[in-house]
Each structure stands twice: as C-alpha cells, then as structure tokens.
C-alpha cells in the first residue's frame, strides 16, 4: 500500500511539474509570437540603412544602440501594426538573410529581395511590395555616359552586389564585359564606381536614385523605354518579403496587408524614404 501511495504522490508531482512547464512554454510562445522579427542589412539605402537616432520614426536595431530606417522599415512598421505585433529589426549581412528565415531566427526578411526561382526553392515569398526597374550608374565624363542601350556598354569594366539579379543576370548580357568579382554590399559597389575601379555598376532604380544623392557625380543610365535593354523576367524585378516555407499563416497575413496598398502607395513610400535618407539633407 505504501508503495502504491508513494507512486501516486510521485505521479501527481510529475504531472504538476509538467503542467507548470507546459504553461510556461505556452506563455513564452505566446510572448514570442507577439513579436515580428524582421531581418535586413541596415545598409542598403533607400531600402534600409543605419542611423544614430530614431529620427523620422526609425526603429532600434536588436542588440544595438543604433536605429534602422528606410523603405523596408516603413513597410515592416506598417505590417507589424496591422498584425498587432511588436516590431523587432535584426541586422544581418546579405548572405545570412535567407538562412535566418530557414532556421527560424527571424520571421521574415524585408530587404529588397527579388523573387527569384532560386530563392523560391528555399523560402516562400509574399506578393511584391515593390516593383523595381534595372538601371546602370557611371561616373560623369565616362565614355559610357551617353549610352542609349546595353549594346553601347560593350567592353565595360563592371560589377554589382553579390547574389543579385544585377550581377548574375544583367552584367553577363553586356557584350565583352569585363565583370569583376561581385561586391559584398550595395555601398561597396558604389565605392568601387566612385573610386574608378569600374566603368559602371548595375542596380535597381531606387538604389540608383539614392546613390545619386550621395554621389552627385554619378550619371544614371535607364534603358527602360529602349528595345536595347536588359532582358529580365518579372520575378527578377519584383521585390518580395521572404518567409519560411513552414509559416504559410504569416505569408497569408502579410499578403492581406499588402493587398490594401497600391503601386502608387509603394512609390510614395519609396519617394519618402529617398527624401529622408541620411545623405539627402
């Protein structure tokens, strides 16, 4: 009898402990789910950048004394507000963004990512939250300054950011191009052009517009209305938010928010981001 009583008491204690831990786990999960952890480079104006204050509504970077702002932060704030979640910005380098989503370190990436077929094999994407045309930047006085199409860029020394459509798809379309190693970040490719190490860089329109503020001597080459333009698919110029393939609920929720916005809304937000980037003032 004593053995049975002792066993019964132990069972009750074990169940009690399990109950406490289970409830604690539920509370932690509930607390965690109230956060929207968004990753970005915090160094890719006008999509995102780092600043020292919360000016214009910038959000503090997790684990840092600095703040992030830009188009991606504006979008992240809007989505978090609509979903009733607390926004947390996580700063990561470009190549760490997709793995962070896959591992669950962050909930999503809002960082100017093109919705490419390669990325779709690793993560899911929302509907586009921006549509960006492909352009080139050259230095004032460059022999390519008056180029009317990509055929006029023949033989150019060029580069762009690593693991982007600009580097992997667009630059190889330039005849006899001398394509230098890809740059690790957008700022790095701008420095390469400014320093004269390359004749041109390839990027998207918002990045180029932001660059023109920081580097007034740059000149923009836009072949959008020319038949002699870069050949890219819609997936390569549509910018989306990447989410884990195991989190279809979040993807659907973000899509509901994006569905309330128009292309004009996207463009107005981007114009605002460009106007308040640190080097605009």
ABEGO torsion letter per residue (X at the ends): XAAAAAAAAAAAAAAAAAAAAAAAAAAAAAAAAABBBBBBAGABOAABBBBABABGGBBBBBGBABBBBEAAAAAAAAAAAAAGBBBBBBBBBAAAAAAAAAAGABABBBAGBBBBAAAAAABBBBBBABBBBBBBBBBBGBAAAABABAAAABGBBBBBBBGBAAAAAAAAABBGBBBBBBBABAAAAAAAAAAGABABBBBBAAAAAAAAAABAABBBBBAAABABBBBBBAAAABBBBBBBAABAAAAAAAAAAAAABBAAAAAAAAAAAAAABAAAX
